[in-house]
Amino acid sequence: MGEPLLTTQKLSNHFGKVCTALDLDLSFERGVLTSIIGPNGAGKSTLINLLTGHLPVQAGKIRFQGRDITRLPIHKRVRMGICRSFQIVNVFPELTVAQNVMIPVLARAGRSWRPIRSLSRETALMQETEAILEKVALLPERDTPATALSHGDLRLLEVGVALAAAPTLLFLDEPTAGMNPVERVRLLDNIRQIAREGRTTFVVVEHDMDVVFSLSERIIVLHRGEILCDGTPGQVRADAKVREVYLGDDVSDLFRYREE
Amino acid sequence: MKAQTRNAVAAAVVLLALCAVPFLSGKFAIYLTMRIMLLGIFAVGYNLLLGQTGLLSFGHGAFYAAGAYGLGLFGVHVSTHPLLGVAAGVAAAVLLALLVGTLCVRHTEIYFAMLTLACGMMAFSFFWNAREITGGDDGLIGIVRAPVSLFGGIRMPIGKDEQFYFFVLFFFALSVWVAHRIRHSPFGLALAGIRENARRSEFAGVPVRRYRLAVFVLSGAFAGLAGSLEALLESNARPFMAHWTHSAEPILVSLLGGLSSLAGPLVGSAIFVAMREIIQRFTENWMLGFGVVLLVIIMGFRGGVVGTLSALFRKATAPGEG
């Protein structure tokens, strides 16, 4: 497997007296589709926010491909290959679907500084943009403004914009939230497909246990800012501490999978 | 494609009409058209910041003044060559915008607006008080319009307003063309992304703060160009060019015409200058009349005059969509 893609060392975060990350030592291997689960307030979003630069690191270290990125600003992490999507749709509302995807494509190609050249002449990047739209099944909507999209399509666009940065490591924060079952299956198939292509390693935060257990090769369970359990779906299902935390909450889901 | 040809034709017609103005109209109309073009340069650059990037600055008068004083002082101390003078004015504006912008782009929205206001008023009091350098409240007077000499041999006089008119028209056309290119460039799209969602832009790999600074300086350069041309037109540079009331002009003009198009601030400039002339004939307090008009346009014409008209036009040409 070689060196892990990303490692953290005693990563901690507090909001006042509330601890959302406590001495987290984690590592993410290339190509292992990982899910992060945990009850509300477990620190899932905080972890993503810390790793992607959304929140400044209060204590601890983050290394990505051997480089210390603890203090690196967001856009530099993105250029290095760490990107994310958002739990609440967070796109460019007044721009068209194609323009939404074009912005990260241009930035990655180092072209977005060009002030005089016409956009319509960037044909290679336009094709790249269309290829990404194809992947998330939004090509027919390429000239629609993002505000006019349905909720499901917006979620797809959210993932598309994240993919357009061509990340090595991509964090998806509840990518299927609020989707109908058809859209959900379609998106998950796409994620599996792209993961299989091997360029992008996915880390997914999810509430939906169906999604988590059908998708992941590794599951990290967080609870109050600490790692409760970290292993294969089978190990996590069998873990007594996990069942305790989830008792009365999502426990039925966990058991259902155990029986299958 | 069709809309593109239509815009190109419209631009050519306007350019031809502007070329014809000195031959068809009197001195006063020539002067007013020049004022419209100066405000147009100021506003079209400013709108790259406001309309395209979503940053509201209340301090661009300072860069306008820097352009005017830059040209004036360059004329006094170095050379009266108008092209070199304009270059000096723009350079002065760029330097000042770089300084102010570096301080201000760390913040956004109301904090950004107030910081630019503060910097602008600091520039105003400098121009007002540094009598030895700037002439204080009298301003810098006696700026001359020397002939434009090119490549040693050719000399083009710009002393008369009919001659200077084409000097202004050249820079006006250049400014509009550059602004047009920027709006349709990768850089322009990145700026629109920052306006729409700055946080997401960072996650798209765009260094947002650096882009904000770049467009701030760029719009400062347009302001400096307009300022240096006004110094040549009026033969003086005045501290009130840096005053916040002057900084508000490109904002009013952009709102009048519409923030989201290139033509918006230009149409707004024409309305603004023409209305000031008309209302001033009836009353000293022309701002009172102008305020009423602005109220009507902001409340009744969402998207400004250009925005409203083009929406109507779209409706008329696409009846199927209702």
Chai-1 contact restraints between the chains, C-beta under 6 A:
chainA,res_idxA,chainB,res_idxB,connection_type,confidence,min_distance_angstrom,max_distance_angstrom,comment,restraint_id
A,I74,B,E202,contact,1.0,0.0,6.0,A-B,restraint_1
A,H75,B,E202,contact,1.0,0.0,6.0,A-B,restraint_2
A,H75,B,G205,contact,1.0,0.0,6.0,A-B,restraint_3
A,H75,B,V206,contact,1.0,0.0,6.0,A-B,restraint_4
A,H75,B,P207,contact,1.0,0.0,6.0,A-B,restraint_5
A,V78,B,F203,contact,1.0,0.0,6.0,A-B,restraint_6
A,V78,B,G205,contact,1.0,0.0,6.0,A-B,restraint_7
A,R79,B,G205,contact,1.0,0.0,6.0,A-B,restraint_8
A,N90,B,R200,contact,1.0,0.0,6.0,A-B,restraint_9
A,F92,B,G193,contact,1.0,0.0,6.0,A-B,restraint_10
A,F92,B,E196,contact,1.0,0.0,6.0,A-B,restraint_11
A,F92,B,N197,contact,1.0,0.0,6.0,A-B,restraint_12
A,P93,B,E196,contact,1.0,0.0,6.0,A-B,restraint_13
A,E94,B,E196,contact,1.0,0.0,6.0,A-B,restraint_14
A,L95,B,E196,contact,1.0,0.0,6.0,A-B,restraint_15
A,I103,B,G193,contact,1.0,0.0,6.0,A-B,restraint_16
A,I103,B,A204,contact,1.0,0.0,6.0,A-B,restraint_17
A,P104,B,A204,contact,1.0,0.0,6.0,A-B,restraint_18
A,P104,B,G205,contact,1.0,0.0,6.0,A-B,restraint_19
A,L106,B,P186,contact,1.0,0.0,6.0,A-B,restraint_20
A,A107,B,A204,contact,1.0,0.0,6.0,A-B,restraint_21
A,A107,B,G205,contact,1.0,0.0,6.0,A-B,restraint_22
A,A107,B,V206,contact,1.0,0.0,6.0,A-B,restraint_23
A,R108,B,G205,contact,1.0,0.0,6.0,A-B,restraint_24
A,R111,B,P186,contact,1.0,0.0,6.0,A-B,restraint_25
A,S112,B,P186,contact,1.0,0.0,6.0,A-B,restraint_26
A,S112,B,A190,contact,1.0,0.0,6.0,A-B,restraint_27
A,W113,B,F187,contact,1.0,0.0,6.0,A-B,restraint_28
A,R114,B,S185,contact,1.0,0.0,6.0,A-B,restraint_29
A,R114,B,P186,contact,1.0,0.0,6.0,A-B,restraint_30
A,R114,B,F187,contact,1.0,0.0,6.0,A-B,restraint_31
A,P115,B,I182,contact,1.0,0.0,6.0,A-B,restraint_32
A,P115,B,S185,contact,1.0,0.0,6.0,A-B,restraint_33
A,P115,B,F187,contact,1.0,0.0,6.0,A-B,restraint_34
A,I116,B,R181,contact,1.0,0.0,6.0,A-B,restraint_35
A,I116,B,S185,contact,1.0,0.0,6.0,A-B,restraint_36
A,R117,B,S185,contact,1.0,0.0,6.0,A-B,restraint_37
A,S118,B,H184,contact,1.0,0.0,6.0,A-B,restraint_38
A,L119,B,H184,contact,1.0,0.0,6.0,A-B,restraint_39
A,L119,B,P186,contact,1.0,0.0,6.0,A-B,restraint_40
A,A165,B,G205,contact,1.0,0.0,6.0,A-B,restraint_41
